[in-house]
């Protein structure tokens, strides 16, 4: 029998130790890549969360600032309307009393002596208030016309350009109209502002106290 030669070693087979080292190296690389990717993803989401948080805070702050400004204007206009109501009420009373005097056709000296002076401090101050035009325009128009017409009739009666009785009749008419229509509406509009503030848990005067405190 011919001797059997041993089979040559297979070059394609790998040493088990080498294979294990290669697998371990690949595993290490994969872990490093995964850790690196996870780190940057985490940083990305942290940045996005921060930006979104700052945006929400800014929006909330802006919204609160706008609400405070709006309520402050409402409070200012409430004071304006109530003060105007008191002032015009006093002037209507003065005009009505003078109309009663003119109805008696008094002498000129008496008309001059008792000639009323219409108080207009609030009315004139309103020219410089930023909340004046938030008052219903038709009410402002009616008050303006009352002042203009009253002063015209009073001066005409005193200067004898019209009869005292005619001036008395006209003054009584415009005073009664303002008393029964304009003044109640002005008072109701002020009360509506107060009610709206209370519905938002704001008592009249609290915003001014807060502003002065700051």
Buried (B, 14 or more C-beta within 10 A) or exposed (E): EEEEEEEEEEEEEEEEEEEEEEEEEEEEEEEEEEEEEEEEEEEEEEEEEEEEEEEEEEEEEEEEEEEBEEBBBBBBBBBBBBBBBEBBBEBBEBBBEBBEBBBEEBEEEBBEEBBBEBBEEBBEBBEEBEBBEBBBEEBBEBBEBBBEBBEBBBEBBBEEEBEBBEBBBBBBEBBBBBBEEBBEBBBEBBEEBBEEBEEEEBEBEEBEEEEEEE
